[in-house]
């Protein structure tokens, strides 16, 4: 029992330690020691459902308290609050009223956030002395409170905030920042009632998040009378309709944002004075959404003349064109120009842009972008005369220009010498990019043409000798000329993702990127690439990242010398098969010399004997090969979750595949033997036919194999054994050749010297009209005699119409019938009695020779 109590005590101590120190009576709050301050804490009580403010502990020095997103209705600061408190966040609560003593115990507070409550700027809910103890306050946020029923600011609440540097507040309908009361008799300000926030440099009166929180309609000449040292002024998304000429002449103003005042229009700025100190001017969407197109006249352009503005933003103003010399009036110190989300087209009005010597960035994206949304049910917001500036009457506008007419060798485009970035993305560009000549005196580094409708890149492009990044992503490019990037040796990043380059990348002997030896990133993802020809990777000596993800690749291959600097190869989400042994060898040689990360996620690999080497390679390089285990081994009985399980599957397959190799070896051997036996049997079965056709192929091609109309060299070829030589020479020759004028072919006499025996036999049979075989025991025992018989019978079967083979049984029918049965064709002739027996008596020989002569002479 004592041990259990001891363990419980230790557990409670650990829990308290993990929760951190408690610097307040509220258990829901967390206290964190600030790392950059000694013994100072941050008290986090946000989003805890609190209805009352917690009381800090007197033993802790709290630097900041976050009480946002609770349900607080009142502010109660007690003496327990540390004087080290500098930041207090009370935003997103239910505060309705504050008293003169709400902040009396925190005199050193510097940042106070009261936004998103139910306060009004009247003296009932914000009494005059509400901030009387906050003489060190620097940042005050009163925005997103209740603006209904109050038209003017209560100036007295700012009387004791002379240290205020930043003020974020809602815009009242008739409110301004002139906190000086005048004497009615002499129109002079009362000295004791004048309130000036001399240290205030940042003023935000914006309805960007909620339009109804800024209701200001007019900027009068004295609108900023009490805050004349402003440097940062944001009055965006209000209801401003007019601006007095001197209202913005603030001597130190550097940042001005009047964007999203949609009833303002450019006409209100024709007589406006811009402070010389102004560096950033934002006039985004100061024209109504569905107004007619805006034409910048010379009077409008002269607004910016002689100003020191460095960043000018004119987004979403339906700009279509401008006076031809309009760019001459832009500030000469301009470094960034944003004219995105307009309706600009190629025209002569843009040619003076090279005069902007310091211009570095031009943003022209989202041209002709639609603005229709569900909340726009009609076009009423452009009524009552609040329409955008239109083209002037008369023929002062520049006529349309066709970009295609400047695809010539003689025309040269000029760019500002300091221009580095051009963004013309998402602008419905659908031209064919042919040859373009740019004056080489430029600094263009980044060109973005993504999200357009480009289909063909022909090129080449001349003059961009400092280009480092080109983005052609999200187009419809299906044709890429091999010379388009021929002059892009300085290019480092090339993004071609989400196009239709599959056919181009599969063509061999085309080096689209051969001159991009400084390229480090090539993105070809989502291009429907089924096969990437190795030639497209030639010349990429500095390439470090190659992205081929989201294609239809079945395999990938490149040569050993290609892409020597490659560090990341992204092949994710393809249809890859396990790599071949040659590909694995190339990748392993790279991984041995440098770290090459290969991303294979999203590819479904089967775990089979065919993929075993691939799986082993993945395991050997598990630190550099990235895979998604949910796609691996789906053919197995259970899912793979990690490398250990993959290793186990690999070992199991290794053993299983070894058994398969033995079985496959035995089966393959038996198959070879069986196949050889079948082939041998076929050859033996048709040996005479094969021999016959072999030798017949050597005969003249002009000799027909059909006997009709043939002219033979011999009448009879006589086949006999050497033992019957006397019988053939003495009797057959005299009876058939001398007495009957038949021309005989005898191997001893008529065979051609220099030819093989088999070729001589076949030639003799082919050139003889009949074949006469003298069959004896010696004949049947002679290899060549049997060869002559078989060849003659084969020739008779395939090349003769009539019977051409005749047999003479010399000395009677041979007694060894086995020798006769050795030839199926000879056996058939014997069974049919298709032979003549040579008679032993002299009386029958005359009839024998007559019958033989008749047979041979038919």
C-alpha positions in Angstrom: 0.0 0.0 0.0 2.8 2.4 0.8 4.4 1.6 -2.5 1.2 2.5 -4.3 0.9 5.9 -2.6 4.6 6.6 -3.5 4.0 5.7 -7.1 0.8 7.9 -7.2 2.7 10.9 -5.8 5.4 10.5 -8.5 2.7 10.2 -11.2 1.0 13.5 -10.0 4.3 15.3 -10.0 5.1 14.1 -13.5 1.6 15.3 -14.7 2.1 18.7 -13.1 5.5 19.0 -14.7 4.2 18.1 -18.1 1.4 20.6 -17.8 3.8 23.3 -16.9 3.6 25.9 -14.1 0.3 27.4 -13.1 0.3 31.2 -13.3 -3.4 31.7 -12.8 -6.3 30.5 -10.8 -8.0 29.1 -14.0 -7.2 25.4 -14.5 -8.0 25.7 -18.2 -5.3 28.2 -18.9 -1.7 27.2 -19.9 1.4 29.0 -19.0 4.5 29.0 -21.1 7.9 30.5 -20.3 9.1 32.9 -22.9 12.4 31.7 -24.3 13.8 35.2 -25.0 12.9 36.7 -21.6 14.0 35.8 -18.1 11.2 34.7 -15.8 8.5 36.0 -18.1 5.4 34.0 -19.0 2.7 33.8 -21.7 -0.7 32.9 -20.4 -2.9 31.2 -23.0 -6.6 31.1 -22.2 -7.9 31.3 -25.7 -11.0 29.3 -26.7 -11.7 27.9 -23.2 -15.3 28.9 -22.9 -14.5 31.5 -20.1 -17.2 33.9 -19.0 -15.0 35.8 -16.5 -11.4 36.9 -16.7 -8.9 34.7 -14.8 -6.8 36.2 -12.1 -3.0 35.8 -12.6 -0.8 34.5 -9.7 1.2 37.1 -7.9 4.2 34.8 -8.0 4.6 35.0 -11.8 5.5 37.8 -14.0 3.2 37.6 -17.0 4.3 39.3 -20.3 1.3 38.4 -22.5 -2.3 37.1 -22.0 -4.5 35.6 -24.8 -8.2 35.6 -23.8 -9.5 35.5 -27.4 -12.5 33.4 -28.5 -14.2 33.2 -25.2 -17.5 34.5 -23.8 -16.3 37.5 -21.8 -18.8 40.3 -21.3 -16.8 42.6 -19.0 -13.2 43.5 -18.5 -12.0 43.2 -14.9 -8.4 43.9 -14.2 -7.3 43.6 -10.6 -4.1 44.4 -8.8 -3.0 40.8 -9.2 -2.1 41.6 -12.8 1.6 42.0 -13.2 3.0 45.3 -14.2 5.1 43.4 -16.7 2.0 42.8 -18.8 2.7 44.2 -22.3 0.2 42.4 -24.6 -3.5 41.6 -24.0 -5.7 39.9 -26.5 -9.5 40.2 -25.9 -10.7 39.6 -29.4 -13.6 37.4 -30.4 -15.6 37.8 -27.2 -18.9 39.4 -26.2 -17.7 42.7 -24.7 -20.4 45.4 -24.8 -19.3 48.1 -22.4 -16.0 49.3 -20.9 -15.5 51.6 -17.9 -13.0 54.3 -17.1 -11.3 51.8 -14.8 -11.2 48.8 -17.1 -7.4 49.0 -17.6 -6.2 50.8 -14.5 -3.8 48.2 -13.2 -1.8 47.6 -16.3 -0.1 50.9 -17.1 2.7 49.4 -19.2 0.5 47.6 -21.7 1.7 48.1 -25.2 -0.6 46.0 -27.4 -4.4 45.8 -26.8 -6.7 43.8 -29.1 -10.5 44.5 -28.7 -11.6 43.4 -32.2 -14.6 41.2 -33.0 -16.7 42.3 -30.0 -20.0 44.2 -29.5 -18.4 47.5 -28.7 -19.4 50.8 -30.4 -17.2 53.9 -30.7 -19.6 56.0 -28.8 -18.9 57.5 -25.4 -21.4 55.2 -23.8 -19.6 52.0 -24.5 -16.2 53.5 -24.8 -16.2 56.3 -22.2 -13.8 59.2 -22.6 -11.3 58.0 -20.0 -11.3 54.3 -20.9 -7.6 54.4 -21.9 -6.5 57.0 -19.4 -4.1 54.6 -17.7 -2.6 53.2 -21.0 -0.1 56.0 -21.7 2.4 53.4 -23.1 -0.1 51.8 -25.5 1.4 51.4 -29.0 -1.0 49.1 -30.8 -4.8 49.3 -30.5 -7.2 47.1 -32.5 -10.9 48.2 -32.3 -12.0 46.8 -35.7 -15.0 44.6 -36.3 -17.2 46.0 -33.6 -20.7 47.6 -33.8 -20.8 50.6 -36.2 -24.6 50.9 -36.3 -25.9 54.1 -34.7 -22.6 55.9 -34.5 -21.5 58.3 -37.3 -18.5 60.0 -35.7 -15.5 58.9 -33.7 -15.4 59.9 -30.0 -12.1 61.8 -30.1 -11.7 61.9 -26.3 -10.9 58.2 -26.1 -7.6 59.0 -27.9 -6.6 61.9 -25.6 -4.5 59.7 -23.4 -3.0 57.5 -26.1 -0.3 59.8 -27.4 2.1 56.9 -27.7 -0.1 55.1 -30.1 1.7 53.9 -33.2 -0.7 51.5 -34.8 -4.5 51.8 -34.9 -6.9 49.4 -36.5 -10.5 50.6 -36.4 -13.8 50.4 -38.2 -14.8 53.2 -40.7 -17.8 55.3 -39.6 -20.0 56.8 -42.2 -19.1 60.5 -41.4 -16.2 59.9 -39.2 -12.7 61.3 -39.8 -9.5 61.7 -38.0 -9.7 65.4 -37.3 -9.9 65.5 -33.5 -9.5 69.3 -33.2 -12.4 71.3 -31.9 -12.7 74.9 -33.4 -13.8 78.1 -31.8 -17.1 79.1 -33.4 -16.2 82.8 -33.3 -12.8 82.9 -34.9 -12.6 79.4 -36.4 -9.5 78.7 -34.4 -8.8 75.4 -32.6 -9.1 75.3 -28.9 -5.7 74.7 -27.5 -6.8 72.6 -24.7 -9.1 70.4 -26.8 -6.7 69.6 -29.7 -5.8 66.0 -30.0 -2.9 64.9 -32.2 -1.6 61.3 -32.5 1.8 62.4 -33.5 3.4 59.0 -33.1 0.7 57.2 -35.1 2.3 55.8 -38.2 0.0 52.9 -39.2 -3.7 53.3 -39.7 -6.0 50.5 -40.9 -9.6 51.4 -41.7 -10.6 48.5 -43.9 -13.7 46.5 -44.7 -11.7 43.8 -46.6 -13.0 41.1 -44.3 -16.5 42.5 -43.8 -17.7 45.4 -46.1 -20.2 46.8 -43.7 -17.5 47.6 -41.1 -16.1 50.5 -43.3 -18.8 53.0 -44.4 -16.6 56.0 -45.3 -17.8 57.7 -48.5 -15.7 60.8 -48.8 -12.1 61.7 -47.9 -12.1 65.4 -47.1 -9.1 67.7 -47.1 -8.9 67.5 -43.3 -9.7 63.8 -43.0 -6.3 63.0 -41.5 -5.7 66.3 -39.7 -4.8 64.6 -36.3 -2.7 61.8 -37.7 -0.5 63.7 -40.1 2.6 61.5 -39.5 1.1 58.4 -41.1 3.4 56.1 -43.0 1.1 53.2 -43.6 -2.6 53.8 -44.6 -5.0 51.1 -45.5 -8.5 52.2 -46.4 -9.4 49.2 -48.7 -12.9 47.8 -49.2 -14.7 50.8 -47.9 -17.5 52.8 -49.6 -15.3 55.7 -50.8 -16.8 57.6 -53.8 -14.7 60.8 -53.9 -11.4 62.1 -52.7 -10.4 65.7 -52.2 -7.2 66.9 -53.9 -5.2 67.5 -50.8 -6.7 64.8 -48.5 -3.7 62.4 -49.0 -0.9 65.0 -48.8 0.7 63.4 -45.8 4.3 64.3 -45.6 5.6 60.9 -44.5 3.1 58.6 -46.2 4.9 55.6 -47.8 2.1 53.0 -48.2 -1.4 53.7 -49.5 -4.1 51.1 -50.2 -7.4 52.3 -51.5 -8.3 49.0 -53.2 -11.8 47.5 -53.5 -13.6 50.9 -53.3 -15.6 49.9 -56.3 -17.4 53.3 -56.7 -14.3 55.3 -56.7 -13.1 55.0 -60.4 -10.0 56.5 -61.9 -11.8 59.8 -62.6 -11.6 60.7 -58.9 -7.8 60.7 -59.2 -7.4 63.1 -62.1 -6.7 66.0 -59.8 -5.3 64.1 -56.8 -1.9 65.0 -55.3 0.3 62.0 -54.5 2.9 62.5 -51.8 6.5 62.4 -52.9 7.3 60.0 -50.1 4.8 57.3 -51.3 6.5 54.0 -52.3 3.5 51.6 -52.5 0.2 52.5 -54.1 -2.6 49.9 -54.4 -5.6 50.8 -56.5 -7.0 47.3 -57.0 -10.7 47.1 -58.2 -11.7 50.7 -57.9 -14.1 50.1 -60.8 -17.4 48.3 -60.5 -17.4 44.6 -61.3 -19.7 44.7 -64.4 -18.8 48.2 -65.7 -17.6 48.9 -69.3 -13.9 48.5 -70.1 -11.5 51.1 -68.7 -9.4 53.2 -71.0 -6.5 55.0 -69.3 -6.4 58.6 -70.7 -3.4 60.9 -70.6 -5.0 62.8 -67.7 -5.3 59.7 -65.6 -1.8 58.6 -66.5 -0.4 61.9 -65.4 -1.5 61.2 -61.9 1.6 59.1 -61.4 4.0 61.5 -63.1 6.9 62.7 -61.0 5.9 60.5 -58.1 8.3 58.2 -56.3 6.1 55.1 -56.3 8.0 51.9 -56.5 5.2 49.4 -56.3 2.0 50.1 -58.3 -1.0 47.7 -58.2 -4.0 48.2 -60.6 -5.5 44.8 -60.4 -9.2 44.0 -61.3 -10.0 47.3 -62.9 -11.2 46.0 -66.4 -8.3 47.8 -68.0 -8.4 47.2 -71.7 -6.0 49.7 -73.3 -4.4 53.1 -72.7 -3.2 56.1 -74.5 -0.2 55.2 -76.7 2.3 57.1 -74.5 0.6 56.1 -71.2 3.7 54.2 -69.9 5.8 57.4 -70.3 3.8 58.8 -67.3 4.4 55.9 -64.9 6.8 56.6 -62.1 10.4 56.4 -63.2 11.3 54.6 -59.9 8.7 51.9 -60.4 10.1 48.4 -59.7 6.9 46.4 -59.5 3.8 46.7 -61.7 0.7 44.6 -61.1 -2.0 44.9 -63.7 -3.4 41.4 -63.2 -7.1 40.5 -63.6 -7.8 43.0 -66.3 -8.6 42.8 -70.0 -5.3 43.8 -71.5 -4.3 42.6 -75.0 -1.2 43.0 -77.1 -1.1 46.6 -78.4 1.2 49.5 -79.3 0.4 51.2 -76.0 2.8 48.8 -74.3 5.8 49.6 -76.4 7.0 52.6 -74.3 7.5 50.2 -71.3 11.3 50.0 -71.9 11.5 53.6 -70.6 10.9 52.2 -67.1 14.5 51.7 -66.4 14.0 50.3 -62.9 11.1 48.0 -63.5 11.8 44.5 -62.2 8.5 42.7 -62.0 5.4 42.8 -64.3 2.4 40.8 -63.2 -0.2 40.4 -65.9 -1.9 37.2 -64.9 -5.6 36.4 -65.0 -6.5 38.6 -68.0 -10.1 38.2 -69.1 -10.8 36.2 -65.9 -14.6 35.9 -65.2 -16.0 37.6 -62.1 -19.5 36.1 -62.1 -20.4 34.6 -58.7 -23.6 33.3 -57.1 -24.1 36.5 -55.2 -24.3 38.6 -58.3 -27.9 38.3 -59.3 -28.0 41.5 -61.4 -25.9 44.4 -62.4 -27.4 47.0 -60.0 -24.0 47.9 -58.4 -23.1 49.8 -61.6 -26.1 52.0 -61.6 -26.5 55.6 -60.3 -23.7 56.8 -62.5 -21.0 54.8 -60.6 -19.5 53.2 -63.7 -16.0 52.6 -64.6 -14.0 55.0 -66.8 -14.8 54.3 -70.4 -13.1 55.0 -73.7 -13.2 58.7 -74.6 -15.2 59.9 -77.5 -13.5 60.1 -80.9 -10.9 57.9 -82.4 -8.2 58.3 -79.8 -7.9 54.6 -78.9 -5.3 52.4 -80.3 -6.5 49.9 -82.8 -6.1 46.2 -82.2 -2.7 44.7 -82.9 -2.0 41.1 -83.8 0.8 39.4 -81.9 1.3 36.9 -84.7 2.5 39.8 -87.0 5.6 40.2 -84.9 6.9 36.6 -85.5 9.5 37.8 -87.9 13.3 37.8 -88.1 13.4 41.6 -88.4 11.1 42.7 -85.6 12.8 43.1 -82.2 11.0 43.3 -78.8 12.5 45.7 -76.2 12.2 45.1 -72.5 13.1 47.3 -69.6 16.8 46.7 -68.8 16.1 45.7 -65.2 13.0 43.6 -65.8 13.4 40.2 -64.2 9.9 38.6 -63.9 7.0 38.5 -66.3 3.8 36.7 -65.3 1.2 36.2 -68.0 -0.5 33.1 -66.6 -4.2 32.2 -66.7 -4.9 34.8 -69.4 -6.5 32.7 -72.2 -3.3 33.0 -74.4 -3.7 30.7 -77.4 -1.1 31.8 -79.9 1.6 29.7 -81.5 5.0 30.8 -80.2 7.2 31.0 -83.2 10.5 32.8 -83.6 10.8 35.8 -81.3 13.7 38.3 -81.2 14.3 40.1 -77.9 16.8 42.9 -77.6 19.7 41.3 -75.6 20.0 44.3 -73.3 17.6 42.8 -70.8 17.7 41.0 -67.4 14.7 38.7 -67.8 15.0 35.7 -65.4 11.5 34.4 -64.8 8.7 33.9 -67.4 5.4 32.4 -66.3 2.9 31.4 -69.0 1.0 28.8 -67.1 -2.7 28.1 -67.2 -3.2 29.3 -70.8 -4.2 27.5 -74.1 -0.8 27.2 -75.7 -0.5 24.2 -78.0 2.6 24.6 -80.1 6.1 25.8 -79.2 8.1 26.3 -82.4 10.7 29.0 -81.6 13.5 29.6 -81.4 13.7 32.5 -78.9 16.6 34.9 -79.2 18.0 37.5 -76.8 17.0 36.0 -73.3 20.5 35.4 -72.2 19.8 35.6 -68.5 16.6 33.5 -68.4 16.6 31.1 -65.4 13.0 29.9 -65.0 10.2 29.2 -67.5 6.7 27.9 -66.5 4.6 26.5 -69.3 2.5 24.3 -66.9 -1.3 23.7 -67.3 -1.4 24.4 -71.0 -2.3 22.1 -74.0 1.2 21.8 -75.5 1.3 18.8 -77.8 4.2 19.9 -80.1 7.6 21.0 -78.9 10.2 21.9 -81.5 13.7 20.5 -80.9 15.1 24.1 -81.4 12.7 25.9 -79.1 15.1 25.8 -76.1 18.2 25.9 -78.3 19.3 29.3 -76.8 18.4 28.5 -73.2 21.8 27.6 -71.8 21.2 29.8 -68.8 17.9 28.1 -67.9 17.8 26.5 -64.4 14.1 25.6 -63.9 11.8 24.4 -66.6 8.2 23.5 -65.7 6.1 21.7 -68.4 3.7 19.8 -66.2 0.0 19.3 -67.1 0.4 19.3 -70.9 0.1 16.8 -73.7 3.8 16.0 -74.5 3.5 12.2 -74.4 4.1 11.7 -78.2 7.0 14.2 -78.3 8.8 12.5 -75.4 8.5 9.0 -77.0 10.2 9.9 -80.3 13.8 8.7 -80.5 16.8 10.8 -81.7 15.2 14.1 -80.6 17.1 16.1 -78.0 14.7 18.8 -76.9 16.8 19.8 -73.9 20.3 19.2 -75.4 21.5 22.7 -74.8 20.2 23.1 -71.3 23.4 22.1 -69.5 22.6 24.4 -66.5 19.1 23.1 -66.0 18.6 21.8 -62.4 14.8 21.2 -62.4 12.8 19.6 -65.1 9.1 19.0 -64.4 7.3 16.7 -67.0 4.6 15.5 -64.7 1.0 14.9 -65.9 1.9 14.8 -69.6 0.4 11.4 -70.6 3.9 10.0 -71.2 3.8 6.3 -71.9 7.4 6.0 -72.9 10.3 8.4 -72.3 13.0 8.0 -75.0 16.5 8.0 -73.5 17.6 10.6 -76.1 15.5 13.4 -74.4 17.8 13.3 -71.4 20.9 14.1 -73.4 22.7 17.3 -72.4 21.2 17.6 -68.9 24.6 17.8 -67.2 23.4 19.8 -64.1 19.9 18.3 -63.7 19.2 17.6 -60.0 15.5 17.0 -60.0 13.5 15.2 -62.7 9.7 14.9 -62.2 8.0 12.3 -64.3 5.1 11.7 -61.9 1.4 11.3 -62.8 2.1 9.8 -66.3 1.5 6.4 -67.9 5.1 5.1 -67.8 5.5 1.3 -67.8 9.3 1.5 -67.5 12.0 4.1 -67.4 15.4 3.9 -69.0 18.3 6.3 -69.4 22.0 5.8 -70.3 24.8 5.6 -67.8 26.4 8.9 -68.8 23.2 10.9 -68.8 22.2 13.3 -65.9 25.3 12.8 -63.8 24.1 15.3 -61.2 20.7 13.8 -60.6 19.6 13.8 -57.0 15.8 13.3 -57.1 13.9 11.1 -59.6 10.1 11.3 -59.1 8.3 8.4 -60.8 5.3 8.4 -58.5 1.8 7.6 -59.7 2.6 5.9 -63.0 2.0 2.3 -64.2 5.5 1.1 -63.6 6.6 -2.5 -63.9 9.5 -3.8 -61.8 12.8 -2.3 -63.2 14.9 -4.5 -65.5 18.3 -5.7 -64.3 20.0 -3.2 -66.6 18.1 -0.3 -65.1 18.8 -1.5 -61.6 22.5 -1.7 -62.4 22.5 1.9 -63.6 20.6 3.2 -60.6 22.8 1.3 -58.1 26.0 2.7 -59.7 24.5 6.2 -59.2 23.5 5.4 -55.6 27.0 4.2 -54.8 28.7 7.4 -55.8 26.0 9.9 -54.7 22.7 9.9 -52.9 19.9 9.5 -55.5 16.3 9.7 -54.1 13.8 7.8 -56.2 10.1 8.3 -55.5 8.0 5.3 -56.5 4.8 6.1 -54.5 1.5 5.4 -56.2 2.9 2.5 -58.4 1.4 -0.9 -57.8 4.2 -3.6 -57.8 3.3 -7.3 -57.6 5.5 -9.5 -55.4 6.4 -12.4 -57.7 9.6 -14.3 -58.7 9.9 -11.9 -61.6 10.1 -8.9 -59.3 12.4 -10.5 -56.7 15.5 -8.7 -57.8 13.6 -5.4 -57.9 12.3 -5.9 -54.3 15.8 -6.8 -53.1 17.1 -3.6 -54.7 14.4 -1.5 -52.9 15.4 -3.1 -49.6 19.1 -2.4 -50.2 18.3 1.2 -50.8 15.5 1.7 -48.4 16.8 5.1 -47.3 16.7 6.6 -50.8 13.8 4.7 -52.4 10.5 6.1 -51.3 7.5 3.8 -51.8 3.9 3.7 -50.7 3.5 0.3 -48.9 -0.2 0.2 -49.5 0.5 -0.3 -53.3 3.0 -3.1 -52.7 2.4 -6.8 -52.9 -1.4 -6.6 -53.4 -1.3 -10.1 -54.8 -0.1 -11.4 -51.4 -2.4 -12.7 -48.7 -1.8 -9.7 -46.4 -0.9 -6.1 -46.8 2.7 -4.7 -46.4 3.1 -1.9 -43.9 6.9 -1.4 -43.6 10.3 -2.5 -44.7 10.5 -5.3 -42.2 7.5 -7.0 -43.7 8.8 -6.4 -47.2 12.1 -8.0 -46.1 10.1 -11.0 -44.8 8.2 -11.3 -48.1 11.5 -11.1 -50.1 13.0 -14.0 -48.1 9.9 -16.1 -48.5 9.9 -15.4 -52.3 13.6 -16.2 -52.4 13.1 -19.7 -51.1 10.0 -20.2 -53.1 11.6 -19.1 -56.3 14.7 -21.4 -55.7 12.3 -24.4 -55.7 10.6 -23.1 -58.8 14.0 -22.8 -60.5 14.8 -26.4 -59.8 11.4 -27.5 -61.1 11.6 -25.2 -64.1 15.1 -26.6 -64.8 13.9 -30.2 -64.7 10.8 -29.4 -66.7 12.8 -27.4 -69.2 15.3 -30.3 -69.6 12.5 -32.8 -70.2 10.9 -30.5 -72.6 14.2 -30.1 -74.6 14.6 -33.9 -74.7 11.0 -34.4 -75.7 11.3 -31.7 -78.3 14.6 -33.1 -79.7 13.0 -36.6 -79.8 10.0 -35.2 -81.8 12.3 -33.3 -84.1 14.5 -36.3 -84.6 11.5 -38.5 -85.4 10.2 -36.0 -87.9 13.5 -35.7 -89.5 13.9 -39.5 -89.7 10.3 -39.9 -91.0 10.9 -37.4 -93.8 14.6 -37.9 -94.2 14.4 -38.9 -97.9 12.0 -36.1 -98.7 14.4 -33.6 -97.0 17.4 -35.0 -98.8 15.5 -34.9 -102.1 14.4 -31.3 -101.7 17.9 -30.3 -100.5 19.6 -31.6 -103.6 16.8 -30.6 -105.9 17.3 -27.0 -104.7 20.8 -27.2 -106.2 19.4 -28.1 -109.7 18.8 -25.4 -112.2 15.8 -23.3 -111.5 14.8 -23.5 -115.2 14.1 -27.2 -115.0 10.5 -28.0 -114.3 9.7 -30.6 -111.7 6.7 -31.8 -113.7 7.5 -34.4 -116.4 5.2 -33.0 -119.1 7.2 -31.7 -122.0 10.5 -32.4 -120.3 13.7 -33.1 -122.3 15.8 -35.6 -120.4 19.5 -36.2 -120.8 19.1 -39.9 -120.3 16.4 -42.5 -120.9 17.2 -44.8 -118.0 19.3 -44.4 -114.9 20.5 -47.9 -113.8 21.0 -48.5 -110.1 23.0 -51.6 -109.2 25.5 -53.0 -106.8 29.1 -53.3 -107.8 28.8 -57.1 -107.6 26.3 -57.0 -110.5 28.6 -54.8 -112.6 29.2 -57.6 -115.2 25.5 -58.2 -115.6 24.8 -54.5 -116.2 27.7 -54.0 -118.6 27.4 -57.2 -120.6 23.7 -57.7 -120.8 21.7 -54.6 -119.8 23.9 -52.2 -121.8 23.9 -54.5 -124.9 20.2 -55.1 -124.8 18.9 -51.7 -124.0 21.6 -49.2 -125.2 23.1 -51.0 -128.2 20.1 -52.9 -129.5 17.2 -50.5 -128.5 18.9 -47.1 -128.8 18.1 -46.2 -125.2 20.6 -43.9 -123.5 21.6 -45.2 -120.1 23.2 -43.4 -117.2 25.7 -45.5 -115.2 27.4 -44.2 -112.2 30.8 -45.5 -113.2 30.6 -43.8 -116.5 28.3 -40.8 -116.4 28.7 -39.2 -112.9 30.2 -35.7 -112.9 33.6 -35.3 -111.3 33.8 -32.8 -108.4 30.2 -33.3 -107.2 29.3 -35.3 -104.1 27.8 -38.8 -104.5 24.4 -37.7 -103.2 24.3 -34.7 -105.6 25.4 -36.9 -108.5 22.6 -39.4 -107.7 19.9 -36.8 -107.4 21.1 -35.1 -110.6 21.1 -38.4 -112.5 17.6 -39.3 -111.3 16.3 -35.8 -112.2 17.8 -35.9 -115.7 16.6 -39.5 -116.5 13.2 -40.4 -117.8 13.1 -43.8 -116.0 15.0 -45.5 -113.2 15.9 -49.2 -113.4 17.0 -50.9 -110.1 18.7 -54.3 -110.3 17.6 -55.7 -106.9 19.8 -58.4 -105.4 20.9 -59.3 -101.9 24.0 -57.1 -102.6 21.7 -54.3 -103.7 19.7 -54.4 -100.5 22.9 -54.5 -98.4 24.4 -51.4 -100.3 23.9 -48.1 -98.6 24.2 -46.1 -101.8 21.9 -48.5 -103.7 19.2 -48.1 -101.2 19.8 -44.4 -101.2 19.3 -44.3 -105.0 16.1 -46.4 -104.7 14.6 -44.1 -102.0 15.5 -40.9 -104.0 14.1 -42.4 -107.2 10.8 -43.4 -105.4 10.6 -39.9 -103.8 11.2 -38.2 -107.2 8.5 -40.4 -108.7 6.1 -39.4 -106.0 6.6 -35.6 -106.2 7.9 -34.9 -109.7 6.5 -37.6 -112.1 3.0 -38.2 -113.4 3.7 -41.8 -114.7 5.5 -44.6 -113.0 9.2 -44.0 -113.5 10.8 -46.6 -111.2 11.2 -50.2 -112.3 12.7 -53.2 -110.5 14.5 -56.3 -111.8 14.8 -59.1 -109.4 18.2 -60.5 -110.5 18.7 -64.0 -109.2 15.2 -64.3 -107.9 13.3 -62.6 -105.0 15.7 -62.0 -102.2 15.3 -64.4 -99.4 15.8 -61.9 -96.5 12.5 -60.3 -96.4 13.6 -58.1 -93.5 15.8 -56.1 -95.8 12.8 -55.6 -98.2 10.6 -54.4 -95.2 13.2 -51.8 -94.3 11.8 -49.7 -97.1 8.1 -49.1 -97.0 7.9 -48.0 -100.6 9.9 -51.1 -101.8 7.7 -53.4 -99.7 4.6 -51.8 -101.4 6.1 -52.5 -104.9 6.9 -56.1 -104.0 3.4 -56.6 -102.6 1.9 -55.2 -105.8 4.2 -57.5 -107.9 5.5 -54.4 -109.6 8.8 -56.0 -110.7 10.2 -58.3 -113.3 12.2 -61.4 -112.4 15.3 -62.2 -114.5 14.7 -65.8 -115.9 17.4 -68.4 -115.4 16.7 -70.3 -118.6 17.6 -68.9 -122.0 14.1 -69.4 -123.4 12.5 -66.8 -121.2 15.0 -64.1 -121.5 13.9 -62.9 -124.9 10.4 -62.2 -123.5 12.0 -60.6 -120.4 13.9 -58.1 -122.5 11.0 -57.3 -124.7 8.7 -56.6 -121.7 11.4 -54.5 -120.1 12.0 -52.5 -123.3 8.2 -51.9 -123.5 8.1 -50.6 -119.9 11.1 -48.4 -120.3 10.0 -47.1 -123.7 6.5 -46.0 -122.6 
